[in-house]
Amino acid sequence: MTAFRLELRRNRSLTIALAISLAAYGAIMGLMYPILKSNDDLMRRYMDTFPKEFLAAFGMTGLLSDPGVFFTTYIASWLWPIIAAAAGLLAGTRTVALDLDRGFLDLPLATRLSRVRYLASSIAAQVLVMATLAAAAVLVLWAAGRLVGAEFDLWRFCIAGVISFAFGCAIAGPATLFSVLTLSRGLTSAIVGGVLVAMYALFVVTQVAKDWAWLGPVTAWNHFPTTKIIDEGYLPAGDLLLFTLIAAGSWLAALLVFRRRDLAA
């Protein structure tokens, strides 16, 4: 528990800063929802000037006043992936790569605390960080919208929050694994960040050019159907399972590799 409390303390400033940013943005957008809803006709005419494929690439598959389209356009399609990537990379690379670079890693490993327990504490803290951020992103927007009379379904928004959490963990898991493999925060960030950017670019291409639609399942955004979840009550069991397997598999592999990793290599 000592190592876990240490990780919570080290992640405290990062979590608070990102959570406040998400909550503030979510509150503003939630309070603005009635303005968008009252201007449905104007927004429809504006959106009609763009190709449907282009709009789909940014989550605009219906009216902006549709709760799911609203959430995806302003949160899920861009803000949450950026915040989740920042949190996942910063928290996921701190315990091994950053601490090794600073010369701090030898201190906890010189105690009776095993390597596995030490890294497991970091992983548990990453899970808590992602859960906190996902709750801030989803529940504050929902609450602000309800304050101004928006018909936001709590259960559907909670499901969107769960898959947002799983999406973030699917970033933090590989970040932790590559941190152990490379022992470099910069290289890990380049690999994981590069893959995310490439997947997003590919997702946009698959939405705009239907000939490339068969590549859609390769991208994480294809498994992040928040519009469908909120507007249709869709339960993304398969997508949740996929993100869970990626996160859990990466964290487990990181624990196994770190157990015998030569830190001088």
Kinemage of the C-alpha trace (Angstrom):
@kinemage 1
@onewidth
@group {chain A} dominant
@subgroup {mainchain}
@vectorlist {calphas} color= white
{ca met a 1} P 0.000 0.000 0.000
{ca thr a 2} L 2.935 2.326 0.602
{ca ala a 3} L 3.972 2.139 -3.055
{ca phe a 4} L 0.371 2.685 -4.169
{ca arg a 5} L 0.008 5.772 -1.965
{ca leu a 6} L 3.280 7.071 -3.380
{ca glu a 7} L 1.978 6.641 -6.933
{ca leu a 8} L -1.266 8.396 -6.070
{ca arg a 9} L 0.661 11.321 -4.611
{ca arg a 10} L 2.908 11.532 -7.664
{ca asn a 11} L -0.058 11.478 -10.035
{ca arg a 12} L -2.122 13.906 -7.970
{ca ser a 13} L -1.148 17.144 -9.722
{ca leu a 14} L -1.535 15.618 -13.181
{ca thr a 15} L -4.940 14.154 -12.359
{ca ile a 16} L -6.272 17.317 -10.752
{ca ala a 17} L -5.111 19.549 -13.607
{ca leu a 18} L -6.571 17.340 -16.330
{ca ala a 19} L -9.788 16.662 -14.393
{ca ile a 20} L -10.395 20.377 -13.806
{ca ser a 21} L -9.779 21.099 -17.494
{ca leu a 22} L -12.222 18.388 -18.553
{ca ala a 23} L -14.823 19.428 -15.990
{ca ala a 24} L -14.623 23.114 -16.924
{ca tyr a 25} L -14.905 22.383 -20.630
{ca gly a 26} L -17.714 19.879 -20.052
{ca ala a 27} L -19.656 22.321 -17.888
{ca ile a 28} L -19.380 25.079 -20.502
{ca met a 29} L -20.473 22.798 -23.341
{ca gly a 30} L -23.310 21.334 -21.280
{ca leu a 31} L -24.654 24.792 -20.463
{ca met a 32} L -24.412 25.744 -24.139
{ca tyr a 33} L -26.459 22.743 -25.282
{ca pro a 34} L -29.831 24.583 -25.316
{ca ile a 35} L -28.323 27.188 -27.660
{ca leu a 36} L -27.379 24.480 -30.164
{ca lys a 37} L -30.773 22.833 -29.822
{ca ser a 38} L -32.619 26.096 -30.442
{ca asn a 39} L -30.614 26.611 -33.628
{ca asp a 40} L -31.223 23.193 -35.163
{ca asp a 41} L -32.319 24.545 -38.542
{ca leu a 42} L -29.343 26.862 -38.838
{ca met a 43} L -26.908 24.099 -37.847
{ca arg a 44} L -28.548 21.662 -40.258
{ca arg a 45} L -28.127 24.067 -43.159
{ca tyr a 46} L -24.512 24.676 -42.155
{ca met a 47} L -23.735 20.963 -41.932
{ca asp a 48} L -25.402 20.339 -45.294
{ca thr a 49} L -22.619 22.356 -46.921
{ca phe a 50} L -20.120 19.606 -46.050
{ca pro a 51} L -19.917 16.064 -47.454
{ca lys a 52} L -21.481 13.512 -45.120
{ca glu a 53} L -18.287 11.461 -45.161
{ca phe a 54} L -16.293 14.451 -43.939
{ca leu a 55} L -18.738 15.064 -41.096
{ca ala a 56} L -18.702 11.370 -40.138
{ca ala a 57} L -14.934 11.571 -39.659
{ca phe a 58} L -15.552 14.021 -36.811
{ca gly a 59} L -18.524 12.211 -35.309
{ca met a 60} L -21.178 14.447 -36.864
{ca thr a 61} L -23.489 11.705 -38.098
{ca gly a 62} L -26.699 13.529 -37.192
{ca leu a 63} L -27.803 16.811 -35.679
{ca leu a 64} L -25.539 18.476 -33.138
{ca ser a 65} L -28.552 18.625 -30.841
{ca asp a 66} L -28.625 14.814 -30.698
{ca pro a 67} L -27.007 13.991 -27.338
{ca gly a 68} L -24.734 11.323 -28.793
{ca val a 69} L -23.587 13.448 -31.713
{ca phe a 70} L -23.077 16.352 -29.329
{ca phe a 71} L -20.927 14.281 -26.955
{ca thr a 72} L -18.892 12.683 -29.737
{ca thr a 73} L -18.296 15.952 -31.594
{ca tyr a 74} L -17.161 17.959 -28.590
{ca ile a 75} L -15.644 15.283 -26.320
{ca ala a 76} L -15.099 11.782 -27.676
{ca ser a 77} L -13.767 12.452 -31.164
{ca trp a 78} L -10.848 14.653 -30.126
{ca leu a 79} L -10.652 15.982 -26.547
{ca trp a 80} L -10.855 12.705 -24.680
{ca pro a 81} L -8.256 10.923 -26.865
{ca ile a 82} L -5.828 13.819 -26.318
{ca ile a 83} L -6.372 13.877 -22.542
{ca ala a 84} L -6.280 10.083 -22.275
{ca ala a 85} L -3.066 9.937 -24.301
{ca ala a 86} L -1.431 12.614 -22.151
{ca ala a 87} L -2.436 10.897 -18.908
{ca gly a 88} L -1.569 7.426 -20.172
{ca leu a 89} L 1.861 8.410 -21.430
{ca leu a 90} L 2.818 10.560 -18.445
{ca ala a 91} L 1.585 8.125 -15.807
{ca gly a 92} L 2.546 4.988 -17.717
{ca thr a 93} L 6.166 5.991 -18.290
{ca arg a 94} L 6.877 7.607 -14.922
{ca thr a 95} L 7.492 4.572 -12.725
{ca val a 96} L 10.118 2.850 -14.881
{ca ala a 97} L 11.495 4.992 -17.702
{ca leu a 98} L 11.406 8.403 -16.028
{ca asp a 99} L 12.493 7.169 -12.592
{ca leu a 100} L 15.376 5.246 -14.147
{ca asp a 101} L 16.491 8.328 -16.057
{ca arg a 102} L 16.375 10.408 -12.849
{ca gly a 103} L 18.220 7.774 -10.846
{ca phe a 104} L 15.258 7.290 -8.496
{ca leu a 105} L 14.292 3.749 -9.481
{ca asp a 106} L 17.123 2.105 -7.540
{ca leu a 107} L 15.759 3.415 -4.237
{ca pro a 108} L 12.423 1.551 -4.071
{ca leu a 109} L 13.930 -1.546 -5.695
{ca ala a 110} L 16.609 -1.667 -2.982
{ca thr a 111} L 13.897 -2.299 -0.380
{ca arg a 112} L 11.992 -5.531 0.289
{ca leu a 113} L 9.351 -4.400 -2.196
{ca ser a 114} L 9.412 -6.670 -5.248
{ca arg a 115} L 9.571 -5.301 -8.779
{ca val a 116} L 6.178 -6.805 -9.609
{ca arg a 117} L 4.452 -5.201 -6.625
{ca tyr a 118} L 6.120 -1.885 -7.332
{ca leu a 119} L 4.975 -1.766 -10.969
{ca ala a 120} L 1.557 -3.182 -10.032
{ca ser a 121} L 1.081 -0.210 -7.704
{ca ser a 122} L 1.764 2.110 -10.616
{ca ile a 123} L -0.734 0.231 -12.792
{ca ala a 124} L -3.413 0.445 -10.095
{ca ala a 125} L -2.796 4.202 -9.873
{ca gln a 126} L -3.107 4.515 -13.664
{ca val a 127} L -6.496 2.778 -13.517
{ca leu a 128} L -7.668 5.205 -10.845
{ca val a 129} L -6.389 8.200 -12.827
{ca met a 130} L -8.266 7.093 -15.963
{ca ala a 131} L -11.445 6.422 -14.001
{ca thr a 132} L -11.293 9.889 -12.422
{ca leu a 133} L -10.721 11.613 -15.763
{ca ala a 134} L -13.440 9.652 -17.544
{ca ala a 135} L -15.909 10.547 -14.790
{ca ala a 136} L -14.938 14.220 -15.045
{ca ala a 137} L -15.365 14.184 -18.826
{ca val a 138} L -18.770 12.510 -18.866
{ca leu a 139} L -20.605 13.232 -15.618
{ca val a 140} L -19.920 16.974 -15.484
{ca leu a 141} L -21.207 17.383 -19.045
{ca trp a 142} L -24.279 15.311 -18.171
{ca ala a 143} L -24.950 17.282 -14.966
{ca ala a 144} L -24.515 20.666 -16.647
{ca gly a 145} L -26.843 19.644 -19.442
{ca arg a 146} L -29.475 18.455 -17.012
{ca leu a 147} L -29.296 21.773 -15.189
{ca val a 148} L -30.465 23.558 -18.325
{ca gly a 149} L -33.115 21.000 -19.208
{ca ala a 150} L -31.227 18.749 -21.625
{ca glu a 151} L -32.677 15.258 -21.977
{ca phe a 152} L -29.446 13.429 -21.261
{ca asp a 153} L -29.895 9.784 -20.249
{ca leu a 154} L -27.674 9.042 -17.235
{ca trp a 155} L -27.330 5.325 -17.950
{ca arg a 156} L -26.232 5.878 -21.545
{ca phe a 157} L -23.770 8.570 -20.537
{ca cys a 158} L -22.354 6.208 -17.903
{ca ile a 159} L -21.813 3.528 -20.567
{ca ala a 160} L -20.054 6.162 -22.682
{ca gly a 161} L -17.929 6.914 -19.632
{ca val a 162} L -17.057 3.242 -19.187
{ca ile a 163} L -15.865 2.850 -22.770
{ca ser a 164} L -13.981 6.150 -22.480
{ca phe a 165} L -12.243 4.716 -19.431
{ca ala a 166} L -11.434 1.508 -21.330
{ca phe a 167} L -10.128 3.548 -24.283
{ca gly a 168} L -7.777 5.405 -21.951
{ca cys a 169} L -6.561 2.201 -20.304
{ca ala a 170} L -5.844 0.774 -23.755
{ca ile a 171} L -3.382 3.656 -24.158
{ca ala a 172} L -1.863 3.474 -20.670
{ca gly a 173} L -1.271 -0.282 -20.915
{ca pro a 174} L 0.929 -0.217 -24.034
{ca ala a 175} L 2.650 2.924 -22.705
{ca thr a 176} L 3.648 0.997 -19.575
{ca leu a 177} L 4.832 -1.986 -21.610
{ca phe a 178} L 6.944 0.067 -24.010
{ca ser a 179} L 8.316 2.017 -21.063
{ca val a 180} L 9.653 -1.244 -19.640
{ca leu a 181} L 10.899 -2.503 -23.003
{ca thr a 182} L 12.681 0.675 -24.102
{ca leu a 183} L 13.481 2.259 -20.704
{ca ser a 184} L 12.884 5.571 -22.488
{ca arg a 185} L 10.003 7.958 -21.962
{ca gly a 186} L 10.713 9.814 -25.193
{ca leu a 187} L 10.856 6.690 -27.355
{ca thr a 188} L 7.735 5.263 -25.719
{ca ser a 189} L 5.832 8.512 -26.300
{ca ala a 190} L 6.962 8.549 -29.925
{ca ile a 191} L 5.819 4.961 -30.498
{ca val a 192} L 2.461 5.147 -28.721
{ca gly a 193} L 1.706 8.703 -29.856
{ca gly a 194} L 2.700 7.862 -33.428
{ca val a 195} L 0.412 4.839 -33.492
{ca leu a 196} L -2.509 6.920 -32.159
{ca val a 197} L -1.999 9.646 -34.756
{ca ala a 198} L -1.697 7.046 -37.520
{ca met a 199} L -4.890 5.315 -36.376
{ca tyr a 200} L -6.811 8.580 -36.261
{ca ala a 201} L -5.590 9.537 -39.744
{ca leu a 202} L -6.598 6.100 -41.012
{ca phe a 203} L -10.015 6.441 -39.360
{ca val a 204} L -10.592 9.750 -41.160
{ca val a 205} L -9.560 8.147 -44.456
{ca thr a 206} L -11.928 5.210 -43.946
{ca gln a 207} L -14.807 7.617 -43.308
{ca val a 208} L -14.087 9.820 -46.316
{ca ala a 209} L -13.026 7.124 -48.797
{ca lys a 210} L -15.355 4.135 -48.557
{ca asp a 211} L -12.982 2.001 -50.630
{ca trp a 212} L -10.773 1.966 -47.540
{ca ala a 213} L -13.600 1.174 -45.110
{ca trp a 214} L -12.332 -2.406 -44.694
{ca leu a 215} L -9.406 -0.977 -42.716
{ca gly a 216} L -11.744 0.646 -40.196
{ca pro a 217} L -11.532 -2.131 -37.544
{ca val a 218} L -7.776 -1.486 -37.260
{ca thr a 219} L -8.381 1.932 -35.694
{ca ala a 220} L -9.281 2.523 -32.052
{ca trp a 221} L -11.858 5.152 -33.047
{ca asn a 222} L -13.828 2.504 -34.920
{ca his a 223} L -14.356 0.779 -31.559
{ca phe a 224} L -15.345 3.942 -29.716
{ca pro a 225} L -19.029 4.325 -30.788
{ca thr a 226} L -20.171 6.930 -28.281
{ca thr a 227} L -22.771 8.386 -30.655
{ca lys a 228} L -24.472 5.015 -31.016
{ca ile a 229} L -24.226 4.352 -27.285
{ca ile a 230} L -25.923 7.598 -26.236
{ca asp a 231} L -28.438 8.018 -29.054
{ca glu a 232} L -29.439 4.373 -29.545
{ca gly a 233} L -28.665 2.733 -26.210
{ca tyr a 234} L -26.091 0.459 -27.843
{ca leu a 235} L -24.045 -1.702 -25.475
{ca pro a 236} L -20.511 -2.048 -26.916
{ca ala a 237} L -19.612 -5.368 -25.308
{ca gly a 238} L -17.173 -6.397 -28.043
{ca asp a 239} L -15.395 -3.029 -28.066
{ca leu a 240} L -15.122 -3.014 -24.280
{ca leu a 241} L -13.674 -6.516 -24.372
{ca leu a 242} L -11.128 -5.482 -27.007
{ca phe a 243} L -9.918 -2.439 -25.041
{ca thr a 244} L -9.831 -4.516 -21.846
{ca leu a 245} L -7.714 -7.226 -23.473
{ca ile a 246} L -5.278 -4.659 -24.875
{ca ala a 247} L -4.890 -2.895 -21.519
{ca ala a 248} L -4.770 -5.992 -19.330
{ca gly a 249} L -2.526 -7.881 -21.742
{ca ser a 250} L -0.072 -4.993 -21.974
{ca trp a 251} L 0.040 -4.472 -18.205
{ca leu a 252} L 0.532 -8.188 -17.593
{ca ala a 253} L 3.326 -8.332 -20.171
{ca ala a 254} L 4.942 -5.274 -18.565
{ca leu a 255} L 4.920 -6.991 -15.167
{ca leu a 256} L 6.485 -10.145 -16.582
{ca val a 257} L 9.171 -8.271 -18.516
{ca phe a 258} L 10.005 -5.866 -15.673
{ca arg a 259} L 10.495 -8.763 -13.275
{ca arg a 260} L 13.771 -9.715 -15.017
{ca arg a 261} L 14.542 -6.553 -17.006
{ca asp a 262} L 18.190 -5.535 -17.014
{ca leu a 263} L 17.965 -1.867 -16.041
{ca ala a 264} L 21.535 -1.214 -17.070
{ca ala a 265} L 20.873 -2.177 -20.706
